[in-house]
Amino acid sequence: MPSLSVRRALGAAATGALTAHLIATTLFNTPDSFNLDLRRYVGGWTIPGWRFFAPNPGVQNVHLLVRTGAGETPAAPTQWQDVTPTIGHHVLNIVFHPRSRGPKALFDAMQQLSVMKSNYSRFDFITSSTAYELVADAGRGLLPPGASDKFQFLLVNYFPSAPAEQRVQPILVSEWEHVHPGVRT
């Protein structure tokens, strides 16, 4: 049996190692300015790196709005209507949530259009993309009953934590699309 002083020394060493590991883990999961400096001092020790929301955490919600109108260039379109799908949450969704895939695919497509727009892609390039077609089809499927022959969709970013006058920022307004794509008017 080790003596009391040996046990205290081992306990102090273990406490010190655990404290150093927790501090290193905390620093390693902060912005990259700390990461490069820290790697020199750990001597090969593996430090867990978690990036739950990195490198850019989401700070906005993307919404899909639609409006309808009749004719080649609708003279009196309807008001914009938010048709963004909502996902109900339940405690079992942590394990199994198959209904989240459709809204997630739509969200990813809307994000792709946001990226294209922010990178100054040409409008004809955007409208010929798969993401545009997916969002147009989703908007078409989410139109209110009895919609006229044409519709437009609008993507907006909503920043809940921004000042009131800066919360809503338009991203992209689509061309006028046919409600029934096989029918040309």
Backbone bond lengths (Angstrom), bond angles and torsions (degrees), N, CA, C in turn:
res aa  C-N    CA-C-N  psi(-1)  N-CA   C-N-CA  omega(-1)  CA-C   N-CA-C  phi
1 M - - - 1.445 - - 1.529 108.51 -
2 P 1.363 116.84 126.47 1.458 119.44 179.74 1.519 110.95 -66.21
3 S 1.278 114.32 152.42 1.465 119.56 -179.19 1.530 110.20 -70.65
4 L 1.308 116.07 167.00 1.451 122.67 -178.47 1.528 111.08 -60.58
5 S 1.300 117.59 -39.83 1.470 120.84 -179.17 1.528 110.90 -67.68
6 V 1.349 118.24 -35.88 1.466 121.57 178.02 1.530 109.48 -67.72
7 R 1.337 116.90 -43.41 1.464 120.43 178.98 1.531 110.90 -63.29
8 R 1.319 116.62 -40.22 1.466 119.37 177.67 1.524 110.83 -64.63
9 A 1.315 116.72 -41.52 1.467 120.81 179.09 1.530 110.49 -64.02
10 L 1.346 117.72 -42.90 1.468 121.19 177.29 1.524 111.12 -64.29
11 G 1.323 116.88 -41.55 1.468 121.05 177.57 1.513 111.41 -63.10
12 A 1.330 116.60 -42.24 1.465 121.04 178.86 1.526 110.43 -65.48
13 A 1.334 116.58 -41.01 1.464 120.33 178.70 1.528 110.79 -64.67
14 A 1.342 116.84 -43.38 1.462 120.74 179.06 1.524 110.63 -64.49
15 T 1.321 117.44 -43.20 1.462 121.70 178.43 1.527 110.46 -63.34
16 G 1.317 116.53 -42.49 1.466 121.04 177.96 1.524 111.69 -63.59
17 A 1.339 116.86 -43.35 1.467 120.53 179.85 1.526 110.57 -64.36
18 L 1.334 116.41 -43.09 1.461 120.32 179.30 1.529 110.64 -64.81
19 T 1.322 116.92 -42.29 1.467 121.05 178.21 1.526 110.58 -63.08
20 A 1.331 116.55 -44.92 1.466 120.40 178.92 1.530 110.27 -62.54
21 H 1.333 117.15 -41.11 1.464 121.22 179.24 1.528 110.85 -63.42
22 L 1.331 118.04 -43.59 1.467 120.94 178.99 1.526 111.79 -65.03
23 I 1.322 116.85 -40.74 1.463 120.05 177.95 1.527 110.16 -65.71
24 A 1.333 116.81 -44.87 1.467 120.38 178.88 1.529 110.80 -62.02
25 T 1.342 117.75 -41.24 1.465 121.16 178.83 1.520 110.35 -63.03
26 T 1.335 116.98 -42.72 1.464 120.64 178.46 1.520 110.76 -62.76
27 L 1.309 117.61 -47.05 1.465 120.62 179.44 1.525 111.92 -65.91
28 F 1.316 116.75 -35.14 1.462 120.50 -178.44 1.524 111.13 -68.25
29 N 1.310 117.95 -23.93 1.458 121.73 -177.98 1.521 112.60 -100.83
30 T 1.305 117.18 17.22 1.462 122.49 173.10 1.521 107.33 -98.49
31 P 1.334 118.06 -179.68 1.467 118.97 -179.45 1.531 112.83 -53.37
32 D 1.321 115.70 158.29 1.461 122.32 -172.93 1.520 114.81 -58.59
33 S 1.311 118.75 -16.13 1.464 119.15 -179.56 1.530 111.59 -61.28
34 F 1.333 117.98 -29.81 1.461 120.74 177.65 1.525 111.81 -86.10
35 N 1.310 117.74 -32.60 1.459 121.52 -171.93 1.523 113.48 -58.38
36 L 1.313 117.50 -46.76 1.460 119.34 -175.83 1.528 111.62 -65.46
37 D 1.318 117.02 -40.86 1.458 120.43 179.41 1.524 111.11 -67.26
38 L 1.305 118.08 -37.75 1.455 122.58 -175.52 1.532 112.02 -68.52
39 R 1.303 117.42 -33.97 1.465 120.70 -176.29 1.529 112.19 -62.97
40 R 1.318 117.57 -24.21 1.462 120.23 178.75 1.518 112.33 -70.69
41 Y 1.331 117.23 -26.02 1.459 120.44 -170.96 1.521 115.42 -101.70
42 V 1.314 118.88 -5.74 1.461 119.36 -175.13 1.520 112.84 -89.84
43 G 1.319 117.81 -8.42 1.461 121.48 173.64 1.525 114.57 56.78
44 G 1.334 117.75 39.42 1.456 120.39 177.50 1.520 114.46 88.35
45 W 1.304 117.38 -4.71 1.470 121.49 178.66 1.532 108.17 -65.95
46 T 1.310 117.82 133.58 1.459 121.49 -179.86 1.520 109.87 -80.68
47 I 1.319 115.06 123.21 1.460 121.15 178.84 1.520 107.63 -111.75
48 P 1.349 117.69 127.28 1.464 119.10 179.39 1.522 111.53 -63.31
49 G 1.319 115.86 137.49 1.460 121.08 177.33 1.513 109.78 -119.83
50 W 1.324 116.84 112.44 1.459 121.22 179.38 1.516 108.84 -108.35
51 R 1.291 115.45 134.15 1.465 121.61 178.88 1.530 108.86 -130.43
52 F 1.318 116.55 65.95 1.456 120.63 -175.61 1.524 112.43 -59.08
53 F 1.314 118.06 -40.90 1.448 120.89 -175.68 1.529 111.00 -127.30
54 A 1.300 117.19 24.87 1.451 119.95 -173.47 1.516 110.64 -99.59
55 P 1.281 118.92 160.62 1.456 124.32 -0.11 1.523 112.39 -84.18
56 N 1.325 118.76 -14.61 1.458 120.47 -178.25 1.531 109.74 -126.87
57 P 1.305 117.12 104.87 1.460 118.42 179.73 1.523 111.42 -66.97
58 G 1.313 116.55 147.67 1.452 120.92 177.77 1.517 110.45 -70.90
59 V 1.312 116.50 126.68 1.457 120.86 178.92 1.526 111.15 -122.22
60 Q 1.352 116.50 5.04 1.450 119.53 179.68 1.520 109.92 -139.92
61 N 1.324 114.61 162.27 1.455 122.08 173.48 1.517 107.18 -110.35
62 V 1.325 117.26 140.91 1.457 121.15 177.30 1.520 107.25 -101.12
63 H 1.325 116.14 129.39 1.460 121.16 -179.37 1.522 110.14 -117.35
64 L 1.323 115.19 146.41 1.463 123.23 177.21 1.518 107.77 -108.29
65 L 1.329 116.45 120.22 1.454 121.99 177.60 1.521 108.22 -116.27
66 V 1.321 117.39 147.81 1.463 121.85 177.72 1.522 109.25 -131.54
67 R 1.328 114.70 155.75 1.462 121.78 170.25 1.520 107.02 -145.20
68 T 1.308 116.22 155.29 1.459 120.72 -177.07 1.519 109.84 -119.92
69 G 1.313 114.89 163.69 1.459 121.84 177.42 1.511 109.35 -167.32
70 A 1.307 116.32 168.07 1.464 121.43 -178.88 1.520 109.55 -118.87
71 G 1.317 116.28 152.76 1.452 121.48 178.29 1.521 111.94 93.23
72 E 1.330 115.26 173.65 1.464 120.65 -177.75 1.526 110.91 -64.41
73 T 1.325 117.32 -48.61 1.458 122.15 172.49 1.524 106.36 -123.72
74 P 1.293 117.50 96.07 1.467 121.06 -174.26 1.524 112.61 -53.76
75 A 1.331 114.90 125.54 1.463 121.16 -178.90 1.522 111.88 -77.84
76 A 1.335 116.82 -36.51 1.462 120.36 -177.17 1.522 109.91 -128.57
77 P 1.324 116.70 75.96 1.474 117.49 179.19 1.528 110.99 -68.72
78 T 1.320 115.27 158.11 1.461 120.68 177.66 1.528 109.67 -73.16
79 Q 1.332 116.49 173.00 1.458 121.97 176.02 1.535 109.10 -70.49
80 W 1.324 116.46 153.16 1.457 120.87 175.18 1.523 108.95 -64.76
81 Q 1.325 115.69 137.98 1.458 121.71 -179.63 1.536 108.50 -127.60
82 D 1.328 117.23 127.64 1.470 121.46 179.96 1.524 109.10 -75.61
83 V 1.328 116.02 119.37 1.474 121.06 -179.98 1.524 111.12 -118.41
84 T 1.322 117.04 18.10 1.457 121.27 -179.94 1.524 109.61 -57.94
85 P 1.344 117.46 123.82 1.471 118.63 179.82 1.527 111.10 -65.19
86 T 1.321 115.32 141.67 1.459 120.30 175.11 1.523 108.09 -106.31
87 I 1.304 115.22 150.78 1.460 120.74 -179.55 1.519 107.42 -114.29
88 G 1.336 116.42 121.39 1.453 119.95 175.61 1.523 110.14 -71.16
89 H 1.301 116.95 145.28 1.461 121.02 -178.66 1.523 110.49 -113.10
90 H 1.298 115.87 138.99 1.455 123.23 179.36 1.521 106.68 -142.67
91 V 1.317 118.02 153.73 1.463 121.48 -176.58 1.531 111.76 -59.70
92 L 1.328 118.87 -31.66 1.468 120.73 179.70 1.527 112.71 -73.97
93 N 1.354 118.02 -12.64 1.456 120.85 178.62 1.519 112.61 -63.16
94 I 1.314 117.19 -18.31 1.460 120.50 177.64 1.521 109.89 -63.65
95 V 1.333 116.38 -35.85 1.458 121.42 -177.13 1.517 111.70 -92.38
96 F 1.335 117.33 -44.84 1.460 120.87 -173.77 1.518 109.06 -146.11
97 H 1.335 116.73 120.61 1.469 120.59 -178.90 1.525 109.70 -147.71
98 P 1.347 117.71 73.58 1.463 119.54 -175.72 1.530 113.89 -67.29
99 R 1.331 119.07 -22.43 1.468 120.64 -178.17 1.521 112.88 -77.24
100 S 1.316 118.50 -1.33 1.458 120.30 179.01 1.525 112.16 -85.57
101 R 1.322 117.91 -12.94 1.466 120.32 -175.01 1.528 113.03 -68.28
102 G 1.332 117.63 -41.73 1.467 120.33 179.45 1.513 112.22 -62.52
103 P 1.341 118.53 -54.20 1.460 118.77 177.52 1.530 113.18 -61.48
104 K 1.322 117.91 -32.51 1.473 120.77 178.18 1.520 109.97 -66.77
105 A 1.339 117.44 -41.48 1.467 120.54 177.89 1.526 110.62 -63.41
106 L 1.330 116.85 -41.61 1.460 120.65 177.45 1.525 110.34 -64.07
107 F 1.326 117.43 -44.79 1.464 121.32 178.68 1.533 110.20 -59.36
108 D 1.338 117.37 -44.50 1.468 120.58 179.46 1.522 111.30 -62.36
109 A 1.340 116.99 -40.33 1.465 120.34 178.63 1.534 110.28 -65.61
110 M 1.331 117.09 -41.26 1.462 119.97 178.43 1.530 110.35 -65.04
111 Q 1.326 117.07 -37.97 1.466 120.68 176.54 1.530 110.51 -63.72
112 Q 1.329 116.02 -40.46 1.468 120.42 178.94 1.534 110.32 -61.21
113 L 1.328 116.68 -43.09 1.468 119.88 177.55 1.526 110.71 -64.34
114 S 1.322 117.29 -37.89 1.472 120.95 177.06 1.517 110.94 -61.15
115 V 1.324 115.98 -43.38 1.469 120.45 179.80 1.523 110.21 -65.32
116 M 1.335 116.81 -44.23 1.475 119.50 178.93 1.527 110.14 -59.97
117 K 1.323 116.53 -44.73 1.469 120.66 -178.83 1.528 110.57 -64.60
118 S 1.346 117.48 -43.38 1.472 119.73 -179.30 1.524 112.51 -69.34
119 N 1.339 116.65 -20.32 1.470 120.72 176.53 1.520 111.78 -93.87
120 Y 1.333 116.77 13.47 1.460 123.89 175.67 1.529 112.96 59.60
121 S 1.318 116.30 39.02 1.465 119.79 175.33 1.525 108.88 -66.72
122 R 1.311 115.91 148.74 1.465 120.38 177.11 1.524 109.33 -65.10
123 F 1.333 116.15 147.36 1.456 120.99 -176.59 1.529 110.86 -63.58
124 D 1.333 118.32 -37.70 1.471 119.87 179.04 1.528 111.08 -66.83
125 F 1.319 117.20 -31.10 1.468 120.56 174.92 1.528 110.28 -67.75
126 I 1.337 116.22 -43.55 1.464 120.81 179.47 1.524 110.47 -62.43
127 T 1.348 117.25 -46.96 1.468 120.27 -175.98 1.521 113.22 -70.64
128 S 1.309 117.60 -14.96 1.472 119.51 177.41 1.532 111.86 -97.98
129 S 1.323 116.62 3.99 1.472 119.94 -177.52 1.527 111.03 -82.94
130 T 1.316 114.74 157.05 1.463 121.22 176.68 1.521 110.57 -64.03
131 A 1.332 117.54 -37.07 1.464 121.28 179.53 1.529 110.34 -61.30
132 Y 1.332 117.49 -42.81 1.464 121.49 178.81 1.532 110.08 -62.91
133 E 1.316 116.74 -45.04 1.468 120.52 179.70 1.526 110.80 -62.08
134 L 1.333 116.83 -40.87 1.461 119.92 179.99 1.524 111.13 -65.27
135 V 1.329 117.58 -43.43 1.463 120.86 179.74 1.530 110.01 -67.95
136 A 1.334 117.67 -39.79 1.469 120.40 177.39 1.529 110.46 -62.26
137 D 1.322 116.96 -43.67 1.469 119.96 178.63 1.530 111.19 -64.87
138 A 1.334 117.10 -39.07 1.467 120.03 177.45 1.520 109.81 -64.61
139 G 1.327 117.20 -44.60 1.466 120.65 177.79 1.514 111.21 -60.88
140 R 1.320 116.39 -41.31 1.469 122.03 177.29 1.528 110.39 -59.89
141 G 1.325 116.95 -43.40 1.459 121.42 -179.12 1.516 113.48 -73.02
142 L 1.329 117.66 -20.19 1.463 121.32 -178.24 1.524 113.13 -100.84
143 L 1.336 117.23 6.37 1.461 120.49 178.87 1.523 110.52 -63.82
144 P 1.321 116.95 148.26 1.464 119.09 176.45 1.536 110.09 -66.31
145 P 1.318 117.48 153.75 1.471 120.00 179.83 1.530 111.28 -58.64
146 G 1.323 115.48 145.01 1.462 120.78 177.72 1.510 113.92 77.29
147 A 1.329 117.76 22.97 1.464 120.54 -179.80 1.521 110.15 -65.47
148 S 1.338 115.73 148.54 1.463 120.11 179.21 1.528 110.40 -70.59
149 D 1.319 117.23 -167.35 1.466 120.30 -170.31 1.522 115.61 -79.45
150 K 1.332 119.03 -15.02 1.466 121.37 -179.84 1.524 110.20 -129.77
151 F 1.331 114.80 155.71 1.469 119.73 174.96 1.516 109.17 -149.28
152 Q 1.316 114.51 160.06 1.457 123.00 173.51 1.512 107.39 -127.41
153 F 1.333 115.89 152.28 1.464 118.37 170.87 1.514 108.99 -120.29
154 L 1.306 114.33 154.05 1.458 122.84 179.93 1.518 107.38 -131.79
155 L 1.316 116.33 129.65 1.467 121.18 173.14 1.519 107.64 -101.07
156 V 1.337 116.04 132.27 1.465 120.78 176.54 1.516 109.24 -130.89
157 N 1.307 115.19 145.35 1.461 121.87 169.98 1.519 106.83 -92.62
158 Y 1.319 115.50 134.82 1.463 121.29 176.39 1.523 107.38 -118.44
159 F 1.329 115.96 119.67 1.463 122.72 -179.20 1.525 108.34 -104.37
160 P 1.348 118.65 98.06 1.466 120.58 -175.47 1.524 114.25 -61.27
161 S 1.325 118.05 -29.70 1.468 119.79 -175.64 1.527 113.03 -93.70
162 A 1.327 118.17 0.05 1.464 121.06 -179.58 1.528 110.58 -80.36
163 P 1.332 116.63 161.97 1.474 119.24 173.34 1.538 109.44 -58.29
164 A 1.308 117.00 152.35 1.471 122.65 -172.89 1.529 113.17 -51.47
165 E 1.327 117.61 -41.10 1.470 119.92 -176.96 1.535 113.16 -75.57
166 Q 1.323 118.03 -8.94 1.467 121.47 -178.76 1.524 112.88 -116.74
167 R 1.323 119.04 9.40 1.464 121.47 -175.20 1.517 113.66 -72.07
168 V 1.325 117.99 -36.28 1.459 120.97 -176.26 1.521 109.19 -109.11
169 Q 1.337 115.28 124.12 1.463 120.28 178.56 1.527 108.82 -129.90
170 P 1.335 117.76 117.41 1.465 119.86 178.81 1.526 110.97 -65.63
171 I 1.319 115.06 144.04 1.458 120.69 178.61 1.525 110.29 -107.53
172 L 1.335 115.54 -54.17 1.463 120.10 -170.89 1.520 109.65 -153.79
173 V 1.326 115.89 133.52 1.462 122.25 171.41 1.517 106.16 -109.98
174 S 1.326 116.07 128.50 1.463 120.74 -176.82 1.524 111.13 -77.62
175 E 1.321 114.73 172.20 1.453 121.04 167.96 1.528 107.43 -71.52
176 W 1.327 116.99 168.56 1.459 119.22 171.42 1.514 107.44 -73.08
177 E 1.314 115.74 123.21 1.462 122.39 -177.61 1.527 109.28 -108.76
178 H 1.319 116.05 152.15 1.459 120.67 175.63 1.526 109.48 -76.43
179 V 1.329 115.80 136.12 1.461 120.49 177.18 1.529 109.08 -64.53
180 H 1.322 115.86 -41.61 1.470 121.46 175.86 1.523 106.69 -110.79
181 P 1.342 118.17 99.21 1.471 120.39 -169.83 1.515 114.96 -58.99
182 G 1.327 119.48 -26.45 1.476 120.82 179.47 1.507 112.77 -77.32
183 V 1.337 117.57 -14.47 1.466 121.78 -177.25 1.513 108.97 -100.98
184 R 1.324 116.86 124.39 1.456 121.22 178.21 1.522 108.35 -109.33
185 T 1.338 116.24 132.17 1.465 119.51 179.13 1.498 110.98 -106.23
